[in-house]
């Protein structure tokens, strides 16, 4: 794919999300999502092999189904004169957005394609591609009951991470879990989820760059990564931060959402989210334990060579913690 073509595709991808965010009209939102769909498929298909062809087809079918349901709910809303008159119609609209997000219980298409696409496309899929549908959900927040989808995302994301050694699948289920946390924050705040998404995107970007550079596909590959032990430890800590290990930024992201839920007396949701957050953290710790033990033994006999990475990691986590603390206050 030529550089100019790539630039045009990325610009269209960005513009389509901006259309969704800025639109107050349902038809314009739908158009924005369709442009977004047609912009992302060439990025998947650019490697031109059987795996990416299958992934692009699965993505197209899943997103098309979501678009069809979204359009049906819009037509029904025009017929009913109000989007929320009919509970079935509101559930149809919510389901269409959940399909587009890859949320549980409609997550199977996402877990199917992540193993077939490259890390950079996975990063886009798990971050930028979620912004449009989440912004629509934010506008519907006052009239939508999202508790069922939130609980399913958190449960599936936590339990799904337990049974895999593939880093792509672990990241996919982690994304589903974090999606549940973002939707929980949307219920009570229109900006906490944005901050959560920004920090999640930064963390995912760091991890993705490491995975691309070192061609990491499986957890076991960490055992054989010997270029820089301190860098390896920092990445493992970043993964544990994604799981919510205190006192790192992943923990503070979740604390801000828990604080929001407690302030709004949503105690049952808080208990469920905390319980499954512990399962998520356990899944990460179990995956990383052997590599971390091996690294700790080797670090006893070898000095760390790249202190700048350590300082950058610590500095970024301190900055994230300050941001989250100011938000809570």
N, C-alpha and C positions, 0 to 999 in steps of 0.2 A: 504494500500500500504506500503510495507516494505521500511525502510530507504535507503537501498542500491539501490532499484529500483528508488526511488525518486531522489537520487543523480545522477544516470545514466541518467534519463530523463532530469534533469536540465542541466547536462553537455552537453547532445546532443542538447538541446535547445540553449545553448550558442554557441556551436560549429557551429551549422547551420547558425546562424546569422553572425558569423565570416567568414564562407565560402562565404556568400552573399557579405559582405563588401569587402573582399580581392579579389574576382573574377573579372577578366577582360573578361571572356568568358560567353556568354549568357547561354549556357547549364549548366555551373557550378552554375550560379545564380539560374537557375530553380531548379537544384538538391538541392541547399541549402534551397530554399523555401519549397520544398516538405519534406525535413527532418524536417524543422521547424514545418510544419503542423502536421506531424505524431508524433512529440514530445509533442505538446501542447494538443492534444486530450486526452491522458491518464491523464493529469492534470485536465481536465474538468470532466472526467468520473470517477475519483477516488472515489467520494462519492456514486456512484451507486444508483441513484434513477431516477424516470421518468423525472424530470426536467433537470438533468444533461445529461441524455441520449438524450433528445430532443435538448439540447444546443450543444452537441458534433456533432449531425447529421447536425444541421443548419450550424455550423462552418465548418464542412467538406465539405458540398455542396457549400457554398459560396467560400471557398478557392480553391476548385477544379475547379469551374467555372473560377476564376481568373487565375489559373494555365493553364487551357486549352487555354484561350485567350492569355496568355503570350506566350505559345508555338506556337500558330498559328501565332502570330506576328513575332516570331523568324524565323519560317520557311519561311514566306513571305519575311523577310529581306534577307535571304540567296538567295531566288529566284530573288529578285530585286537588289541584290548585295550591297544594302545600306539600313540601317534601316529607313532613313528619306526621301527616294525618294517618297513614297506614303503617302499622308496626312492621308488617311483612316487607313493605317497600324500603323502610329504613334499614332493616336487617339485610336486604338485598344490596343496598348501596354500601353498607359497611363490609359485607362479604366481598364485593368487587374490589374494594380497596385493600382488603387483607390478602386477596389473591395476588394483586400487583406487588404488594410488599413482601410476599413469601412468608407471611405470618402463619403460625399454626392455627388451625389444622390444614392449611393449604400450602404447607412448606415443602412438599415432596419435590416439586419441580426445581426448587432452588438447590436442594441437596443433590439432585441428579446432575445439575449442570456445573456445580462448582468443581467437581473432579475432572471436568472436561475442558475447562478454560484456564487461562494463565492467571497469575497472581494479580496483575494490574487490573484486569477486568473484574476479578473478584472484589478488589478494593472499590471499584466504581459501583458494582452491584450492591455491596453492603453499606455504602455510604451515600453517594450522590443520588442513586436511583430511588432511595427511600424518602428524599426530601419532599418531592411533589405530593405523593399520596398522604404523607404525614401532615403537610400543610393544609390539605383538604380536610383531614380529620380534625385538625385544630379549629377550622371554621364550623364544623358540625358538633363540636364538643358538647355544647350545652344540651343538645337534644339526643345524643347518642349514649347508649350504655355499652361500654367497652369491656366491662369486667370479665366476661367469659373469654374474650380473645386475649386479654392481658394474662389471665391465669394460665391459659393454654400455652401461650408463648413462653412464659417463665418455666412451666413444667417441662415442655418438650425441649426447650433449649438446655435446661439443666440435665435432664435424663439422657438426652441424645449425645451429650459430650462424653458420657461415661464409656461408651462401647467402641470408640474408634481410636486408631493411632494415626490416621491421616490428618495432617495439619489443616488441609482444606476443609474437611468435614467438621473438624473441631471448631474452626473459625466460622463455618456456616451456622452451626448450632449456637455458638456464642453470639452471633449476630441476631438470631431469633430471640435469644434470652434478653439481650440489650434492647431489642425492639419492644419487648414487653415492658421494660422499665421506662422507656421513652413514652409509650402510650399511657402508662400510669401517671406520668408527670403532666401529660397533655390534659388529663381530666381536670386539673386544678390550676394549671399555669400555662400561659401561651409562650413563655420564654425560657423556662427551665429546660424543656426538651431541646431547645435550640443550642443552649450551652452544653447539654449532655451530648448532642450530636457532634458539635465542634470538637469536644475533647475526645470522643470515641473515634472520630475521623483522624485526628492527629495520632492517636495511639495505633490505630490500624495502619496508618501510613508508615510509621516507624517499623512496625512488624513486617509489613509487606515488602518494604525496601530490603530488609534483612533476608527475607525468604527468597526474593528474586536474586539478590547478589550471591547467595549461597546455595541456590537451587534446592531449598528445603521443601520436602513433600510429606515426610513422615517424622513422627516424634523421635524415632530411633536414630535419625540422622544427627541429632544433637550430640549423641555419644561420640560421633566421629568428626565433629567440628573442632579442629585444633589450631586454627589460625590465630585466634585471640580469645583466651579463656575469660578475661574480664568482659569482653564484648558479649560472649555467650551468656554469661551470668546476668548481664543487664537485660538481654532479650528475654531470658527466662523470668526475670523479675517483672518485666513488662507484661508477659503472658499472665503471671499471677495477679498483676494489677488489673488486668481485664476480668479476672475472676472475682475481684473485690477484696484482695488481701490488704488489711490495714498495715501501715497508714498511707498507702499509695493512692494515687489519684482515682483509680477504679473504685476504691472504697468510698472516697469522698463524693464521687458521682452518685453512688447509690444512697449514701447518707442524706444527700440533699433531697432525693425523691422520697425517702422514708420520712424525713422531717415534714415534707409537704403533705404526705398522707396522714400523718399523726395530727397535724394542725387542722386537718379537715375531718378528723374523727373516723377515718377509714381504717379501723384497727384490724379487721379480718384480712383485708388485702395486704396490710403491712406484715402480718404474721406469715401469710403464705409466701410473700416475696422474700422475707428474711430466711425462711426455712429452705427454699429452693436456691437461694443465693449461696447458702452453705454447701449444698450439693454441687453447685457449679464450681465453687472454689476447691472442693475435694477432687473433682474431676481434673482440674488443672494441676493440682499438687500431685496427684497420682501419676499423671502423664509426665511431669517434669522431675519426679523424685529421683529416678535412677541417674538421669543426666546431671542433676544438681549434686548428688553425692559423689559422682565421678569427678565433677569439676572441683568440688571442695577439696578432694584428696590431692588433685594435681596442683591446685593453687597453693597448697602448703609448701610446695617445693619449687614454685616458680613465681616470680614477681609479675604483677600485671604490667603490660607494656603500653597500654593505651589509656592513660588517665583522663584524657580529654573527654572520652566517651562517658566515663563515670561521672565526671563533673556535669556534663550536659544532661545526662539522665536525672541526676539529683536536682539540678536547677529547674528542669522542666516540671518535675513532680512538685517542687516547692511552689512554682508559679501556679500550677493547676490547683493546688490546695488553697492558695490564697484566693484565687478566683472563686472557688466553690464556697469558701468561708464567707466571702463578701456577699455572694448570692443568698446564702442561708440567712445572713444578718438582715 
